Amino acid sequence: MPDRADLEDLFRPFGAVTVKRMFGGHGIYADGLMFALEAGGEIFLKTDSESLPQFAARGLKAFVFDSRRGEMTTSYRLMPEEAHDDEHELRRWAALALTTARRVAAEKKAKKKPANNAPSAPRKRA
C-alpha cells in the first residue's frame, strides 16, 4: 500500500502534488484540484465525457465502491500500468486527468453562476 511519500515520488516527474488521506486511501491534488486517487494500492485518474474514451479504449476499469445505496461507479479510471514505470507516460496521463479536473471545476463554477440573461425593463425618465 503506497503512503504519502510513495505517491509524491510517483508523481514527481509530473510536478508537485498534495496527498490527503481519504476513505482509507489518498486523494492526489495539483493546483488545488483532485485529479487522482489511490485506493487499495491502485491509482485512478479523473475522467469526464471528453477524456473517458481514451481510458475506455484501453479497458481501464472505473473506481467503484460500496455505499448505502449500493455499488457506486465514480469518474475515476485506473491509471495505465506503463505510467507507473515510464515518466513520459505518467506525465501524459496525469496531465490528461488534471486537464479534466480543471474542465469539470470550470463547468461546475459556470453552472453555479446565476443566469442574468433576462432583458431588463425599460427605464422611465422623470
N, C-alpha and C positions, 0 to 999 in steps of 0.2 A: 504494500500500500504506500503510494508516494505521500510524502509530507510537504509542507510549505516550501522548504528549501529545494526539494526534488523538482517541484513544479516550476519554481522560479528558474532553476537551472535548465529545465527542459525548454522553456520559452525564452531564455536569454538571447538566442540568435534573432528572435523576433523583436525583442525590446523589453523594457521594464514592465513587469506585471505586478499586480497586487493580488495576493491569495488570501481568501477569507474562508474560515470553516463554515460549512452549512450542511445540515441534514446528513451528517455522517460522512460527508465528502468535502469538496472545496469548490468555491466559486473563483474563477480566474478573471481578473479585470485589467483593462487597459483604458486609459483616458476616462476613467470613472465608469466604464460600461462593462458589464459581464458579457464576455464573448466565448467563454469556455467553462466547462465544469468537469470536475473529477469525481467519479463515483465508482466504488468497487474496484479501484485501481485502473479504471479506463477513463480516457479523456474524450469528451464530447464537445463539439463546436456548434455555435449558434447558426441557425438556418432560417430562411424565410422562403416565400414562394419564388423569389428570384434566384437564390443560391441553392435551394434544395435539389434541383435536378442534377447538379454536379455530385452530390452525395448519393442520391438515389441511383445514379448510373453506375456507381461503384458498389452498390449493395450495402452501404454503410447503415447499420441499424440505428434506430432512434433510441434516445434515453427514455425509458419507461419506468414508472414507479407505481406502487400501490397506494391508493388513498381510500378514504371512507366511501368515496363514490365509485370505487373500482379502479381498474388499471388506467393510468393517465399517460398519454404519449406527449412528450414535450417537443419543442422546436430545436432540440439539440441532437446532432448526429455524431456517431463515432468518428474520431479523427483517424484518417488513413494510417495504417501501420508504418509506411515508409516515412511519414512525418516525424516519427519518433527517432529515426536514425539519420535523416538527411536534412540538414539545416535549410537548404533551398525549399524543400517540400514543406517543412514546418512553417517557414515564413509565408509561403504561398497560401496554405490552408488557414493559418492564423489570421492573415490579412483579409481573407475572404470572410471569415467569421466576424472580425472586428468591423469590417465594412457593413456587414449585415446588421450587427448590433447598432451601429450608427444610424442606418436607414430605418430600422424599427423604432428607435428612440425618436427620430425626426417625425415619423408618421404618427406616433402617439402624441407628440407635442402639437402637431398640426390639428389633430382631432380634438384636443382639449381647448384649443383657441376658439373663442366664441365667434360665430359667423356674424359678420356685420355687413352683409350684402344687401340688406333691405334698403330700398330707396327712402330717403328722408322726405318728410313732408315739406312743401314749400313754406318759407318764412313769410309772414305778413309784415309789411312795413308800417310803422306807426306814423 
